[in-house]
Amino acid sequence: MTFLLKPLLAASRPSEQWALGSLSLSMLLASLGTSIANVALPTLAQAFNASFQQVQWVVLAYLLAITTLIVSVGRLGDLMGRRRLLLAGTFLFTVASVLCGVAPTLALLIAARAAQGLGAAIMMALTIAFVGETVPKKRTGSAMGLLGTMSAIGTALGPSLGGILIAGFGWPAIFFVSVPLGILTLLLAHRSLPADLPRTTDHPRFDHAGTLLLALTLGAYALAVTTGRGSFSLINVVLLLTAFFGLGLFARVEARAASPLLPLAMFRDPVLSAGFAMSTLVTTVVMATLVVGPFYLSGALALDAARIGLVMSTGPIVAALTGVPAGRLVDRFGAYRMTMAGLMAMAAGSSTLPTVPIRFGAPGYIAPLVVITAGYALFQAANNTAVMADLAPDRRGVTSGMLNLSRNLGLITGASVMGALFALGSGTANMLTARPEAVAAGMRLTFGAAAVLIAGALAIASASRALARRAVPAGA
């Protein structure tokens, strides 16, 4: 990994290097927390004598905390100071990691995971917001690529590291491993991050009503698409209707608020609104590769568990290796060009993924997966750079929170909707007993939809470019 970071760090002052190090560790920890607990669910079910439906809340509590609070904590950082809030979030994450490891009951473990998720929400929202304060604008893309790399490493490392720790030391170790990293992150951030600007006496008030409404709305949506693990019952309908009603009420409250959490005018900016929408669509497709891939590799290509794990590790490894180079391409060729290039790569990979493996087997699956993942790394670096460029300092936190929220919404939507499409195309609810041709049919439907989503993202990118140019006065 050192050879990937060397070009970026060599061009940075020592203070920038320490700051980038602390931000990178923050992103790594938050991403690691997302993926490391999944592998422990069977062990936790045995340890606490609980059902799978009960222990899945160990994962869901973390996810819900991030989804419901990430925009609010981003805005809070804009108002009270990003440095002090990031330090507080890192401290909370570290303490909550200890509490997770010593939790005597499942209920306390779930509560500690929710607290850990709040710390992760702060860390995710503010790391991207800090880039504009720590790195010159000409190297913003490289820094965004670095953060994308660390996010991919954390996500990829979680399952394998968690399995090793559980086998050697028991399930508490998957939470204790974050404690020394959290302490190191806290020390680096305290030493290197720029001080907060002095607060003025006329600073805007925090929008409590908007914050509560947005949290309830996002929580209802997240529960609607995760409850039932792909099935859709009355409770899902009620939660979805609650989310839509809450969204309308939130928009009404924000339109009247003196200092809104999310000024509705920001969505009239074509670059911002397009960036959020594209991020949701793209991460929905990425999640499809993670959810559908193992069933396809097992059912259609007849791979055993070890080979499935090897093939599935390709995506995160490619993301980790391409993040920093993708950021350097953004710095050199511009965010819009690289956004389009990344989306076109993802469209090509999504279109060929259901068909090429039929002829070439596992290598025919890996090749399109590499194209999709590299395209995603390029898109993410370019899109984050475009959205965060030229923002007023007092809007960086909330905008970074929106970027992370759009990504998270895409992940949970992809897990639910794309999984349901796969089952629909396969014509069976039990994928473990599905015939190879049925699994292949499900794959075609799923990634046909994925190609449509990427085409939609390409259309949004083109339209936002045209609108942004039209908004610039002639001769400007």
C-alpha positions in Angstrom: 0.0 0.0 0.0 3.0 2.3 0.6 3.8 2.6 -3.1 0.2 3.8 -3.7 0.3 6.5 -1.1 3.9 7.7 -1.9 3.0 10.1 -4.8 0.3 11.8 -2.7 2.3 12.1 0.5 5.5 13.2 -1.3 3.6 16.2 -2.6 2.3 17.1 0.8 3.8 19.0 3.7 4.4 17.1 6.9 1.4 18.7 8.5 -0.8 17.5 5.6 0.6 14.0 5.8 -0.3 13.7 9.5 -3.8 15.2 8.9 -4.4 12.7 6.0 -3.2 9.9 8.2 -5.7 10.7 10.9 -8.6 11.1 8.3 -7.6 7.9 6.6 -7.7 6.0 9.9 -11.1 7.5 10.7 -12.5 6.2 7.5 -10.9 2.8 7.9 -12.3 2.4 11.4 -15.9 3.4 10.5 -15.8 1.0 7.4 -14.3 -1.8 9.5 -17.1 -1.4 12.0 -19.6 -1.9 9.2 -18.3 -5.2 7.9 -16.5 -6.9 10.8 -19.6 -7.9 12.8 -21.4 -9.8 10.0 -19.1 -12.8 10.3 -19.8 -13.0 14.1 -23.6 -13.4 13.9 -23.7 -17.3 14.2 -21.2 -17.1 17.1 -23.3 -14.4 18.8 -26.5 -16.4 18.4 -24.8 -19.2 20.3 -23.2 -17.0 22.9 -26.4 -15.3 23.8 -28.8 -18.2 23.0 -30.6 -15.9 20.5 -32.3 -16.3 17.2 -30.8 -14.9 13.9 -33.6 -12.3 13.8 -32.4 -11.0 17.2 -28.7 -11.0 16.6 -29.0 -9.3 13.2 -29.7 -6.2 15.2 -26.0 -6.1 16.1 -25.4 -5.2 12.5 -28.7 -3.3 11.9 -28.2 -1.0 15.0 -24.9 0.2 13.6 -26.3 0.7 10.1 -29.4 2.6 11.4 -27.4 4.9 13.6 -25.2 5.9 10.6 -28.1 6.3 8.2 -30.3 8.3 10.5 -27.7 10.7 12.0 -25.0 11.2 9.4 -26.5 14.4 7.9 -27.3 15.9 11.3 -23.8 15.3 12.7 -22.3 16.8 9.6 -24.4 20.0 10.1 -23.5 20.0 13.8 -19.8 20.0 12.8 -20.4 23.1 10.6 -22.0 24.9 13.6 -19.9 23.8 16.6 -16.6 23.1 14.9 -15.5 20.0 12.9 -12.3 19.3 14.8 -13.9 19.1 18.3 -16.8 17.0 17.0 -14.5 14.6 15.1 -12.4 14.2 18.3 -15.6 13.5 20.3 -16.9 11.1 17.7 -13.6 9.1 17.6 -13.6 9.0 21.4 -17.2 7.8 21.4 -16.4 5.1 18.8 -13.5 3.9 20.9 -15.3 3.8 24.2 -18.3 2.1 22.5 -16.0 -0.5 21.1 -14.9 -1.4 24.6 -18.5 -1.6 25.8 -19.3 -3.9 22.8 -16.6 -6.3 23.9 -17.6 -6.5 27.5 -21.4 -6.5 27.0 -23.0 -9.2 29.2 -26.3 -9.3 27.3 -27.4 -9.0 23.7 -29.5 -5.9 24.5 -26.5 -4.1 25.9 -24.4 -5.2 22.9 -27.0 -3.8 20.5 -27.1 -0.5 22.5 -23.3 -0.2 22.4 -23.3 -0.9 18.7 -25.8 1.9 18.2 -23.4 4.2 20.1 -20.5 3.0 18.0 -22.6 3.8 14.9 -23.1 7.3 16.1 -19.3 7.7 16.5 -18.9 6.2 13.0 -21.4 8.6 11.5 -19.4 11.6 12.9 -16.2 10.1 11.6 -17.6 9.4 8.1 -19.3 12.8 7.7 -16.4 14.9 8.9 -13.4 13.1 7.2 -14.6 14.2 3.7 -15.5 17.6 5.0 -11.9 18.1 6.4 -10.3 17.5 3.0 -11.0 21.1 1.9 -9.2 22.4 5.0 -6.1 20.1 4.9 -5.3 19.6 1.2 -4.8 22.2 -1.6 -7.5 22.2 -4.2 -5.3 20.8 -6.9 -4.8 17.6 -4.9 -8.4 17.2 -3.7 -9.1 14.3 -6.1 -6.1 12.4 -4.8 -7.2 12.9 -1.2 -10.7 11.7 -2.0 -9.2 8.7 -3.7 -7.2 7.9 -0.6 -10.3 8.0 1.6 -12.1 5.8 -0.9 -9.2 3.3 -0.7 -9.3 3.3 3.1 -13.0 2.7 3.0 -12.6 -0.2 0.7 -9.8 -1.7 2.8 -11.9 -1.5 5.9 -14.9 -3.2 4.2 -12.7 -5.9 2.7 -10.7 -6.5 5.8 -13.7 -6.9 8.1 -14.9 -10.5 7.3 -11.4 -12.1 7.1 -10.1 -10.2 10.2 -13.2 -11.0 12.1 -13.0 -14.7 11.3 -9.4 -14.9 12.5 -10.1 -13.0 15.7 -13.2 -15.1 16.6 -11.3 -18.3 16.0 -8.3 -17.2 18.0 -9.7 -15.0 20.8 -13.6 -15.2 20.8 -16.2 -12.7 19.6 -15.2 -9.8 21.9 -11.9 -9.5 20.0 -13.7 -8.1 16.9 -14.7 -5.1 18.9 -11.5 -4.8 21.0 -9.4 -4.6 17.9 -10.7 -1.1 17.2 -9.6 0.3 20.6 -5.9 0.8 19.9 -6.7 2.0 16.4 -9.2 4.5 17.8 -6.7 5.8 20.4 -4.1 6.2 17.6 -6.6 8.0 15.4 -7.6 10.3 18.3 -3.9 11.2 19.0 -3.2 11.9 15.4 -6.3 14.0 14.9 -5.6 16.0 18.0 -2.1 16.7 16.8 -2.7 17.4 13.1 -6.2 18.7 12.3 -6.6 22.5 11.9 -8.2 24.3 14.8 -11.8 25.3 14.6 -12.5 28.9 13.8 -13.7 31.0 16.8 -17.5 30.9 17.1 -19.3 34.2 16.6 -22.2 35.4 18.8 -24.6 35.4 15.9 -23.9 31.8 14.7 -27.0 29.9 13.3 -29.1 27.8 15.7 -29.2 24.0 15.2 -32.4 22.8 13.6 -33.8 20.4 16.2 -37.2 19.9 14.5 -35.6 19.2 11.1 -33.0 16.9 12.7 -35.7 14.8 14.5 -37.9 14.5 11.4 -35.1 13.5 9.1 -33.9 10.9 11.6 -37.3 9.4 11.9 -37.9 9.5 8.2 -34.6 7.8 7.4 -35.0 5.3 10.2 -38.5 4.3 8.8 -37.1 3.9 5.3 -34.1 1.9 6.5 -36.3 -0.4 8.5 -38.8 -0.7 5.5 -36.1 -2.1 3.2 -34.3 -4.3 5.7 -37.1 -5.8 7.8 -38.1 -9.2 6.6 -34.8 -9.8 4.7 -36.3 -9.4 1.2 -40.0 -10.3 1.9 -42.5 -7.5 1.7 -45.3 -7.5 4.3 -47.8 -5.0 5.8 -45.2 -3.7 8.2 -42.9 -2.9 5.3 -45.7 -1.0 3.6 -46.5 1.0 6.7 -42.9 1.9 7.3 -42.4 3.0 3.6 -45.6 5.1 3.8 -44.3 6.6 7.0 -41.0 7.5 5.3 -42.7 9.2 2.4 -45.0 11.1 4.8 -42.0 12.1 6.9 -40.1 13.3 3.9 -43.0 15.6 2.9 -43.3 17.0 6.4 -39.5 17.5 6.6 -39.5 19.5 3.4 -42.3 21.7 4.8 -40.5 22.3 8.1 -37.2 23.1 6.3 -38.9 25.6 4.0 -40.1 27.6 7.1 -37.0 27.1 9.3 -34.8 30.2 10.0 -31.7 28.0 10.0 -32.6 24.8 8.2 -30.7 21.5 8.6 -30.8 21.1 4.8 -31.6 24.3 2.9 -33.9 23.2 0.1 -32.0 25.7 -2.2 -29.0 23.4 -2.2 -31.0 20.8 -4.2 -31.4 23.4 -7.0 -27.6 23.2 -7.5 -27.3 20.7 -10.4 -23.9 19.5 -9.3 -25.0 18.7 -5.7 -28.4 17.2 -6.5 -26.9 15.1 -9.4 -24.0 14.0 -7.2 -26.3 12.7 -4.5 -28.6 11.0 -6.9 -25.8 9.3 -8.9 -24.2 8.1 -5.7 -27.4 6.4 -4.6 -27.8 4.7 -8.0 -24.2 3.6 -8.3 -23.9 2.1 -4.8 -27.2 0.2 -5.4 -25.4 -1.6 -8.2 -22.3 -2.2 -6.2 -24.3 -3.8 -3.4 -25.9 -6.1 -6.0 -22.5 -7.6 -6.7 -22.1 -8.4 -3.0 -25.6 -9.7 -2.4 -26.2 -11.7 -5.7 -22.6 -12.7 -6.5 -22.2 -15.6 -3.9 -25.5 -17.2 -5.0 -24.6 -17.0 -8.7 -21.1 -18.4 -8.1 -22.5 -21.3 -6.1 -25.6 -22.0 -8.1 -24.6 -21.3 -11.7 -20.8 -21.9 -11.6 -20.8 -24.6 -8.9 -17.9 -23.1 -6.9 -17.2 -24.2 -3.4 -17.1 -21.8 -0.4 -13.3 -21.2 -0.6 -13.4 -20.3 -4.3 -16.4 -18.1 -3.8 -14.6 -16.2 -1.1 -11.5 -15.9 -3.3 -13.6 -14.5 -6.3 -15.6 -12.2 -4.1 -12.4 -10.7 -2.6 -11.5 -9.4 -6.0 -13.8 -6.5 -5.8 -12.6 -4.9 -2.5 -9.0 -5.6 -3.5 -9.4 -3.8 -6.8 -11.2 -0.9 -5.0 -8.3 -0.6 -2.6 -5.7 -0.7 -5.3 -7.4 1.8 -7.7 -8.6 4.4 -5.2 -5.5 6.6 -5.1 -4.7 6.3 -8.8 -8.3 7.2 -9.6 -8.0 10.3 -7.5 -4.8 11.4 -9.4 -6.7 10.9 -12.7 -9.5 13.2 -11.3 -6.9 15.9 -10.5 -5.4 15.6 -13.9 -8.4 15.3 -16.2 -11.2 16.9 -14.2 -14.1 15.5 -12.2 -16.8 15.5 -15.0 -14.7 13.5 -17.5 -13.7 10.9 -14.8 -17.3 10.7 -13.6 -18.4 9.8 -17.1 -15.5 7.4 -17.6 -16.3 5.6 -14.3 -20.0 5.3 -15.1 -19.3 4.0 -18.6 -16.9 1.4 -17.2 -19.6 0.3 -14.7 -22.2 0.1 -17.5 -19.9 -2.1 -19.6 -19.2 -4.4 -16.6 -22.9 -4.6 -15.6 -23.9 -5.5 -19.1 -21.4 -8.3 -19.5 -21.4 -9.8 -16.0 -24.5 -12.0 -16.5 -23.3 -13.4 -19.9 -19.5 -13.8 -20.0 -19.2 -16.3 -17.1 -21.5 -18.7 -18.9 -18.7 -19.3 -21.4 -15.5 -18.6 -19.4 -16.5 -19.6 -15.9 -15.0 -17.9 -12.9 -12.5 -15.8 -14.9 -15.4 -14.6 -17.0 -17.0 -13.4 -13.7 -13.9 -11.8 -12.3 -13.1 -9.7 -15.4 -16.5 -7.7 -15.5 -16.3 -7.4 -11.7 -12.9 -5.8 -11.9 -14.3 -3.3 -14.5 -17.3 -2.5 -12.3 -15.2 -2.0 -9.2 -12.5 0.1 -10.9 -15.2 2.2 -12.5 -16.8 2.7 -9.1 -13.5 3.8 -7.5 -13.1 6.3 -10.3 -16.7 7.5 -10.1 -16.5 7.9 -6.3 -13.3 10.0 -6.3 -14.7 12.2 -9.1 -18.1 12.6 -7.7 -16.9 13.4 -4.2 -14.5 16.0 -5.6 -17.2 17.6 -7.7 -19.7 17.8 -4.9 -17.2 19.1 -2.3 -15.5 21.7 -4.6 -16.1 25.4 -4.0 -18.4 24.9 -1.0 -18.6 27.5 1.7 -16.8 26.3 4.8 -20.0 26.3 6.9 -21.7 23.8 4.5 -19.0 21.2 4.1 -20.1 19.1 7.0 -23.7 18.8 6.0 -22.8 18.2 2.3 -20.4 15.5 3.3 -23.1 14.0 5.4 -25.4 14.0 2.4 -22.8 12.3 0.3 -22.4 9.5 2.8 -26.1 9.3 3.3 -26.7 8.8 -0.4 -24.1 6.1 -0.5 -25.7 4.4 2.6 -29.2 4.5 1.1 -27.9 2.9 -2.1 -26.3 0.1 -0.1 -29.4 -0.8 1.9 -31.7 -0.3 -1.1 -29.4 -2.5 -3.2 -29.4 -5.2 -0.5 -33.2 -5.3 -0.5 -34.4 -4.4 -4.0 -31.6 -6.2 -6.0 -31.9 -9.3 -3.9 -35.7 -9.3 -4.5 -35.1 -8.9 -8.2 -32.7 -11.8 -8.2 -35.3 -14.0 -6.4 -38.0 -12.9 -8.9 -35.9 -13.6 -11.9 -34.9 -17.0 -10.5 -38.5 -17.9 -9.8 -37.8 -19.3 -6.4 -37.4 -18.0 -2.8 -34.9 -20.7 -1.9 -31.8 -19.9 -3.8 -29.9 -22.8 -2.2 -31.9 -25.3 -4.2 -32.4 -23.3 -7.4 -31.3 -24.9 -10.7 -28.3 -23.3 -12.5 -30.5 -22.0 -15.4 -32.9 -20.4 -12.8 -29.9 -18.7 -11.1 -28.6 -17.4 -14.4 -32.0 -16.0 -15.2 -32.1 -14.2 -11.9 -28.6 -12.8 -12.7 -29.7 -11.5 -16.1 -32.7 -9.7 -14.6 -30.7 -8.2 -11.7 -27.9 -6.8 -13.8 -30.2 -5.8 -16.6 -31.7 -3.5 -14.0 -28.2 -2.5 -12.8 -27.3 -1.5 -16.4 -30.5 0.6 -16.5 -29.6 2.3 -13.2 -26.1 3.2 -14.5 -27.6 4.5 -17.7 -29.8 6.7 -15.5 -26.7 7.9 -13.7 -25.0 8.8 -17.0 -28.1 10.7 -18.1 -28.1 12.6 -14.8 -24.4 13.4 -15.2 -25.0 14.8 -18.7 -28.0 16.8 -17.7 -26.4 18.3 -14.7 -23.4 19.3 -16.8 -25.7 21.1 -19.3 -27.6 22.8 -16.5 -24.4 23.9 -14.7 -23.1 25.5 -18.0 -26.5 27.2 -18.6 -26.3 28.7 -15.1 -23.0 30.3 -15.8 -23.5 33.8 -17.3 -22.1 34.4 -20.7 -18.5 35.6 -20.7 -18.1 34.5 -17.1 
